[in-house]
Amino acid sequence: MHPLAEQIIAELKVLADPEIAEGMRAYMKSDQPFYGVKAGPRRSSFKTIAKQFKMISQVEYEQIIFELWAGAYREEMYQALEVAEHYKKYRTLASWPIYDRLVRTAPHWDTLDWIAGKIVS
């Protein structure tokens, strides 16, 4: 696994709140587990981590997105979308196959809305 993906997942585990995780899963009507990390702390964590990491290639961008997207927890998928959105240099026509795959495999409206509204728009 890429070190950035590992760091993102490790931080999600630190921020996890099992007491709210079940409520998040119930709200989304999903079988997918949640760590219980609300959007604000999750985004803040990503921004801190991203400042420490310079993306060096399109291949790396894709690798990190798909490693996180394949995660068991919904917040890992959210962090994949944070990566896709944050590294604007790689949001080009060359990334369209990445976004197409994300759209086709998005499990619910929350991820699909994010892809359509913040990444490909």
Beta strands, then each sheet from edge to edge (+ up, - down):
end
